[in-house]
Amino acid sequence: MATMRGKLLMVDTNVLLSATNTARPDHLASHRVFSRALAEGIHLCTCGQILREYLVVATRPVSVNGLGLDLDVSLRNLSWFRRRLVFFPETEAVHQALISLAGERGLRGKHLHDGNIAALMSCSGIPLLVTNNPGDFAAIPDITILAPEEI
């Protein structure tokens, strides 16, 4: 891996979920993102959307593709993540960037969630995204996508 000290790196929801769930095949790599980023001087980032998505899936029953965690456990996990992640707020500029990106790239449906993350990254100067689902961002330009094991 190239030196990334001082870089901003957005952490996708699926990395938080995989770091939480020991049954996922990418659990160890996702969990190591946090220790490796600290050791490398990388600033891990998040936003309200990612934190909401985490809580939705963490508290949703396993039978409908959730983790089935109690709310208290999910909130403790979220607190652990928040101590390690720099929070970037959604602004009017982010909303306008999403509208532009959606129009330019024809984003629809659930891809608008990914577009919103990309818009926030663009407006906030965050060039890197760590995700277990790189295909989710295939239609979005100007983002360098990394897998957890690349950190």
C-alpha positions as a Markdown table, in Angstrom:
| # | Residue | x | y | z |
|---|---|---|---|---|
| 1 | Met | 0.0 | 0.0 | 0.0 |
| 2 | Ala | 1.2 | 3.5 | -0.8 |
| 3 | Thr | 1.8 | 5.9 | 2.0 |
| 4 | Met | -1.6 | 7.5 | 2.9 |
| 5 | Arg | -0.6 | 9.4 | 6.1 |
| 6 | Gly | -3.0 | 12.3 | 6.6 |
| 7 | Lys | -5.5 | 11.2 | 4.0 |
| 8 | Leu | -9.2 | 11.3 | 4.5 |
| 9 | Leu | -10.9 | 7.9 | 4.0 |
| 10 | Met | -14.7 | 7.5 | 4.0 |
| 11 | Val | -15.8 | 4.2 | 5.6 |
| 12 | Asp | -18.9 | 2.7 | 3.9 |
| 13 | Thr | -21.7 | 1.2 | 5.9 |
| 14 | Asn | -20.9 | -2.4 | 4.9 |
| 15 | Val | -17.4 | -2.1 | 6.4 |
| 16 | Leu | -19.0 | -1.1 | 9.8 |
| 17 | Leu | -21.4 | -4.0 | 9.5 |
| 18 | Ser | -18.7 | -6.5 | 8.7 |
| 19 | Ala | -16.5 | -5.2 | 11.5 |
| 20 | Thr | -19.4 | -5.9 | 13.8 |
| 21 | Asn | -20.5 | -9.3 | 12.6 |
| 22 | Thr | -17.9 | -12.0 | 13.2 |
| 23 | Ala | -19.8 | -14.4 | 10.8 |
| 24 | Arg | -19.1 | -12.3 | 7.7 |
| 25 | Pro | -16.2 | -13.5 | 5.6 |
| 26 | Asp | -14.7 | -10.0 | 5.5 |
| 27 | His | -15.0 | -9.4 | 9.3 |
| 28 | Leu | -11.3 | -9.5 | 10.1 |
| 29 | Ala | -10.2 | -7.2 | 7.2 |
| 30 | Ser | -13.1 | -4.8 | 8.0 |
| 31 | His | -12.2 | -4.7 | 11.7 |
| 32 | Arg | -8.5 | -4.2 | 11.0 |
| 33 | Val | -9.3 | -1.0 | 9.0 |
| 34 | Phe | -9.6 | 0.8 | 12.3 |
| 35 | Ser | -6.2 | -0.3 | 13.8 |
| 36 | Arg | -4.4 | 0.0 | 10.5 |
| 37 | Ala | -5.8 | 3.5 | 9.8 |
| 38 | Leu | -4.6 | 4.7 | 13.3 |
| 39 | Ala | -1.2 | 3.2 | 12.7 |
| 40 | Glu | -0.9 | 4.8 | 9.2 |
| 41 | Gly | -2.2 | 8.2 | 10.3 |
| 42 | Ile | -5.3 | 7.9 | 8.1 |
| 43 | His | -8.4 | 9.9 | 9.1 |
| 44 | Leu | -11.4 | 7.6 | 8.8 |
| 45 | Cys | -14.6 | 9.5 | 8.0 |
| 46 | Thr | -18.4 | 9.1 | 8.2 |
| 47 | Cys | -21.6 | 11.0 | 7.8 |
| 48 | Gly | -25.2 | 10.8 | 9.2 |
| 49 | Gln | -26.4 | 8.6 | 6.3 |
| 50 | Ile | -23.8 | 5.9 | 7.0 |
| 51 | Leu | -24.5 | 5.9 | 10.7 |
| 52 | Arg | -28.3 | 5.7 | 10.1 |
| 53 | Glu | -27.8 | 2.8 | 7.6 |
| 54 | Tyr | -25.6 | 1.0 | 10.2 |
| 55 | Leu | -28.4 | 1.3 | 12.9 |
| 56 | Val | -31.1 | 0.2 | 10.5 |
| 57 | Val | -29.2 | -3.0 | 9.5 |
| 58 | Ala | -27.8 | -3.7 | 12.9 |
| 59 | Thr | -31.2 | -3.7 | 14.6 |
| 60 | Arg | -33.1 | -5.3 | 11.7 |
| 61 | Pro | -33.9 | -9.0 | 12.3 |
| 62 | Val | -31.6 | -11.6 | 10.7 |
| 63 | Ser | -34.6 | -13.0 | 8.8 |
| 64 | Val | -34.7 | -9.9 | 6.7 |
| 65 | Asn | -31.0 | -9.5 | 6.1 |
| 66 | Gly | -30.1 | -7.6 | 9.4 |
| 67 | Leu | -27.7 | -8.4 | 12.2 |
| 68 | Gly | -30.5 | -8.8 | 14.7 |
| 69 | Leu | -28.7 | -6.8 | 17.5 |
| 70 | Asp | -30.4 | -5.2 | 20.4 |
| 71 | Leu | -30.7 | -1.5 | 20.2 |
| 72 | Asp | -28.4 | -1.0 | 23.2 |
| 73 | Val | -25.7 | -3.1 | 21.6 |
| 74 | Ser | -26.0 | -1.3 | 18.3 |
| 75 | Leu | -25.8 | 2.1 | 20.0 |
| 76 | Arg | -22.7 | 1.0 | 21.9 |
| 77 | Asn | -21.1 | -0.2 | 18.6 |
| 78 | Leu | -22.0 | 3.1 | 17.1 |
| 79 | Ser | -20.4 | 5.0 | 19.9 |
| 80 | Trp | -17.2 | 2.9 | 19.5 |
| 81 | Phe | -17.2 | 3.8 | 15.7 |
| 82 | Arg | -17.9 | 7.5 | 16.4 |
| 83 | Arg | -14.8 | 7.8 | 18.6 |
| 84 | Arg | -12.7 | 6.6 | 15.7 |
| 85 | Leu | -14.5 | 8.4 | 12.8 |
| 86 | Val | -14.4 | 12.1 | 11.8 |
| 87 | Phe | -18.0 | 13.2 | 11.2 |
| 88 | Phe | -18.9 | 15.2 | 8.0 |
| 89 | Pro | -22.3 | 16.8 | 7.9 |
| 90 | Glu | -24.6 | 16.9 | 4.9 |
| 91 | Thr | -25.1 | 20.5 | 3.7 |
| 92 | Glu | -27.0 | 22.3 | 1.0 |
| 93 | Ala | -23.9 | 22.0 | -1.2 |
| 94 | Val | -24.0 | 18.2 | -0.7 |
| 95 | His | -27.7 | 18.1 | -1.7 |
| 96 | Gln | -27.0 | 20.2 | -4.8 |
| 97 | Ala | -24.0 | 17.9 | -5.7 |
| 98 | Leu | -26.3 | 14.9 | -5.4 |
| 99 | Ile | -28.9 | 16.4 | -7.7 |
| 100 | Ser | -26.1 | 17.2 | -10.3 |
| 101 | Leu | -24.6 | 13.7 | -10.0 |
| 102 | Ala | -28.0 | 12.0 | -10.3 |
| 103 | Gly | -28.8 | 13.9 | -13.4 |
| 104 | Glu | -25.3 | 13.4 | -15.0 |
| 105 | Arg | -25.1 | 9.7 | -14.2 |
| 106 | Gly | -28.8 | 8.7 | -14.3 |
| 107 | Leu | -28.8 | 7.5 | -10.7 |
| 108 | Arg | -32.1 | 6.0 | -9.5 |
| 109 | Gly | -33.5 | 4.1 | -6.6 |
| 110 | Lys | -31.0 | 2.7 | -4.0 |
| 111 | His | -28.0 | 4.1 | -6.1 |
| 112 | Leu | -29.0 | 7.5 | -4.9 |
| 113 | His | -27.8 | 6.5 | -1.4 |
| 114 | Asp | -24.3 | 5.8 | -2.9 |
| 115 | Gly | -24.6 | 9.0 | -4.9 |
| 116 | Asn | -25.2 | 11.0 | -1.7 |
| 117 | Ile | -22.1 | 9.5 | -0.1 |
| 118 | Ala | -20.1 | 10.4 | -3.2 |
| 119 | Ala | -21.5 | 14.0 | -3.3 |
| 120 | Leu | -20.6 | 14.4 | 0.4 |
| 121 | Met | -17.1 | 13.1 | -0.3 |
| 122 | Ser | -16.7 | 15.5 | -3.2 |
| 123 | Cys | -17.9 | 18.5 | -1.3 |
| 124 | Ser | -15.8 | 17.6 | 1.8 |
| 125 | Gly | -12.5 | 16.8 | -0.1 |
| 126 | Ile | -12.6 | 13.1 | 0.8 |
| 127 | Pro | -10.9 | 11.3 | -2.1 |
| 128 | Leu | -11.0 | 7.7 | -0.8 |
| 129 | Leu | -13.7 | 5.2 | 0.1 |
| 130 | Val | -13.2 | 1.8 | 1.8 |
| 131 | Thr | -16.0 | -0.6 | 0.9 |
| 132 | Asn | -16.8 | -4.3 | 0.6 |
| 133 | Asn | -19.0 | -3.5 | -2.4 |
| 134 | Pro | -17.0 | -1.6 | -5.0 |
| 135 | Gly | -19.7 | -2.2 | -7.6 |
| 136 | Asp | -22.1 | 0.1 | -5.7 |
| 137 | Phe | -19.9 | 3.0 | -6.7 |
| 138 | Ala | -19.0 | 1.9 | -10.3 |
| 139 | Ala | -21.2 | 4.6 | -11.9 |
| 140 | Ile | -19.7 | 7.4 | -9.8 |
| 141 | Pro | -16.5 | 9.2 | -11.0 |
| 142 | Asp | -13.6 | 10.7 | -9.0 |
| 143 | Ile | -13.7 | 8.3 | -6.1 |
| 144 | Thr | -10.7 | 6.0 | -5.3 |
| 145 | Ile | -12.2 | 2.8 | -4.0 |
| 146 | Leu | -10.2 | 0.5 | -1.6 |
| 147 | Ala | -11.1 | -2.8 | -0.1 |
| 148 | Pro | -10.5 | -3.2 | 3.6 |
| 149 | Glu | -7.5 | -5.4 | 3.1 |
| 150 | Glu | -5.8 | -2.6 | 1.1 |
| 151 | Ile | -5.7 | -0.3 | 4.2 |
